[in-house]
Amino acid sequence: MRYSIRDEYAPKFGRQHLTLWSGPFCEQFEGCATELPRHDGFMVTLYNGDRIRVACESPRDDDNFHRVDAAIRAAIG
């Protein structure tokens, strides 16, 4: 399945917050990801309540977004 990841504007508790979407037009909400306190990855919470810890670069920025997105997609896919 193809997933799209969007960076939300307002950080939660000073950490980056991402939302995960799927579907042909990325219209189906799949969950969210919050940057871990030590900046060593993201905690992904899926819409059904499952939580997955993803170890990767963080925060997600213009230089590393391909690697971060790939790590999150691999963890939830």
Secondary structure, DSSP 8 states (H G I E B T S, - for coil): --EEEEE-SS-BTTB-EEEEEETTTT-EEEEEEEE-TTSSEEEEEETTS-EEEEES-SS--TTTHHHHHHHHHHHH-
